[in-house]
């Protein structure tokens, strides 16, 4: 049985973020550089509209790919706050809408690959945490351990 006089553990914060989109940025910079070279060649030699279209298309592709890589990276980022009463999930970083689940409402926690699912009482109250990195990521591993400790504490389980 847990010690009723024990102080609640402090609020914990976990930040899950994907690795930087290095490959996408390398492709984007290569495409943009190719576009600039083609446009320079077109401008110096005045070689018709085909080179102009190819150069502009390559530059536009590079810019769009860069923006898409950063937006996807931002969407996959997640902040998770654990306190004695609830877990708070903020997808996309601070200032974004959050999801709060009280520990007493959580019925079951399952881990399937990179997806941690918190099943809660009530329809539509479940939440998912997706690990954007490798399965051996130390932040995700410590998050799972902290969730286990918080659930045990909320149910009154203690160390024997």
C-alpha positions as CSV (number, residue, x, y, z in Angstrom):
1,X,0.0,0.0,0.0
2,X,1.3,3.5,-0.8
3,X,2.3,5.8,1.9
4,X,-0.4,8.5,2.2
5,X,2.1,11.0,3.6
6,X,4.5,10.7,0.7
7,X,4.7,13.8,-1.4
8,X,3.5,13.6,-5.0
9,X,6.3,13.5,-7.5
10,X,6.8,16.8,-9.3
11,X,5.4,17.6,-12.7
12,X,7.4,15.9,-15.4
13,X,7.9,17.1,-19.0
14,X,8.8,14.9,-22.0
15,X,9.5,16.2,-25.4
16,X,9.2,13.8,-28.3
17,X,10.5,15.2,-31.6
18,X,11.6,13.5,-34.8
19,X,15.1,13.7,-36.1
20,X,16.0,16.7,-38.3
21,X,14.8,16.2,-41.9
22,X,18.4,16.1,-43.3
23,X,17.6,14.0,-46.3
24,X,14.7,16.1,-47.4
25,X,16.7,19.3,-46.9
26,X,19.6,17.9,-48.9
27,X,17.3,17.0,-51.8
28,X,15.7,20.4,-51.6
29,X,19.0,22.3,-51.6
30,X,20.2,20.2,-54.5
31,X,17.1,20.9,-56.5
32,X,17.2,24.6,-55.8
33,X,20.9,24.8,-56.7
34,X,20.2,23.0,-59.9
35,X,17.4,25.4,-60.6
36,X,19.6,28.4,-60.0
37,X,22.3,27.0,-62.3
38,X,19.8,26.4,-65.1
39,X,18.3,29.9,-64.7
40,X,21.8,31.4,-64.8
41,X,22.6,29.5,-68.0
42,X,19.2,30.6,-69.4
43,X,19.9,34.2,-68.5
44,X,23.4,34.3,-69.9
45,X,22.7,32.3,-73.1
46,X,19.1,33.3,-73.6
47,X,18.2,29.7,-74.5
48,X,14.4,29.7,-74.9
49,X,11.5,29.0,-72.6
50,X,12.3,25.3,-71.8
51,X,15.3,26.1,-69.6
52,X,13.3,28.9,-67.9
53,X,10.5,26.4,-67.1
54,X,12.9,23.7,-65.9
55,X,14.9,26.1,-63.7
56,X,11.8,27.6,-62.1
57,X,10.3,24.2,-61.6
58,X,13.4,22.9,-59.8
59,X,13.5,26.0,-57.6
60,X,9.9,25.8,-56.7
61,X,10.2,22.0,-55.9
62,X,13.1,22.8,-53.6
63,X,11.2,25.5,-51.7
64,X,8.0,23.4,-51.4
65,X,10.0,20.4,-50.2
66,X,11.8,22.5,-47.6
67,X,8.5,23.9,-46.3
68,X,6.9,20.5,-46.2
69,X,9.8,18.9,-44.3
70,X,9.6,21.6,-41.6
71,X,5.8,21.4,-41.3
72,X,5.9,17.7,-41.0
73,X,8.6,17.9,-38.4
74,X,6.6,20.4,-36.4
75,X,3.4,18.3,-36.6
76,X,5.2,15.2,-35.3
77,X,6.6,17.0,-32.3
78,X,4.8,16.3,-29.0
79,X,5.1,17.6,-25.4
80,X,3.8,15.4,-22.6
81,X,3.3,16.6,-19.1
82,X,2.7,14.2,-16.2
83,X,1.5,15.3,-12.8
84,X,-0.2,13.6,-9.9
85,X,-3.7,14.1,-11.4
86,X,-3.4,13.8,-15.2
87,X,-1.4,13.4,-18.3
88,X,-1.4,16.3,-20.8
89,X,-0.6,15.8,-24.4
90,X,0.3,18.8,-26.6
91,X,0.8,17.9,-30.3
92,X,2.9,20.3,-32.3
93,X,4.5,22.3,-29.4
94,X,3.4,24.9,-26.9
95,X,0.4,27.1,-27.7
96,X,-1.4,24.2,-29.6
97,X,-4.5,22.5,-28.4
98,X,-3.9,20.0,-25.7
99,X,-5.5,16.7,-24.5
100,X,-5.8,16.0,-20.8
101,X,-6.6,12.6,-19.4
102,X,-7.0,12.1,-15.7
103,X,-5.2,9.0,-14.3
104,X,-8.4,7.8,-12.8
105,X,-10.0,7.7,-16.3
106,X,-7.2,5.6,-17.9
107,X,-8.4,2.0,-18.2
108,X,-5.6,0.5,-20.2
109,X,-2.2,1.4,-21.8
110,X,-1.0,-0.5,-24.8
111,X,2.3,-0.3,-26.7
112,X,2.3,-1.4,-30.3
113,X,5.5,-0.6,-32.1
114,X,6.0,3.2,-31.9
115,X,2.4,3.8,-30.8
116,X,1.5,4.2,-27.1
117,X,-2.3,4.2,-26.7
118,X,-4.0,5.4,-23.5
119,X,-7.5,3.9,-23.4
120,X,-9.8,6.0,-21.2
121,X,-13.4,5.7,-19.9
122,X,-15.9,7.4,-22.2
123,X,-16.2,7.4,-25.9
124,X,-13.6,9.4,-27.8
125,X,-11.4,9.9,-24.7
126,X,-8.5,7.7,-25.7
127,X,-5.2,9.3,-26.7
128,X,-2.2,8.2,-28.6
129,X,1.5,9.0,-28.4
130,X,3.6,8.2,-31.4
131,X,7.4,7.8,-30.9
132,X,8.9,9.6,-33.9
133,X,12.4,8.1,-33.3
134,X,13.8,4.6,-32.9
135,X,12.2,2.2,-30.5
136,X,15.3,2.5,-28.2
137,X,14.9,6.2,-27.8
138,X,15.7,7.0,-24.1
139,X,13.1,9.8,-23.8
140,X,10.3,7.4,-24.9
141,X,11.6,4.7,-22.7
142,X,11.6,7.0,-19.7
143,X,8.2,8.3,-20.6
144,X,6.8,4.8,-20.5
145,X,8.4,4.2,-17.1
146,X,7.0,7.5,-15.8
147,X,3.5,6.7,-17.0
148,X,3.7,3.3,-15.3
149,X,4.8,4.9,-12.0
150,X,2.0,7.5,-12.2
151,X,-0.7,4.9,-12.9
152,X,0.6,2.8,-10.0
153,X,0.5,5.8,-7.7
154,X,-3.0,6.8,-8.8
155,X,-4.3,3.4,-8.1
156,X,-2.6,3.1,-4.7
157,X,-0.1,0.5,-5.6
158,X,3.1,0.8,-3.7
159,X,6.5,-0.9,-3.4
160,X,6.4,-3.9,-1.1
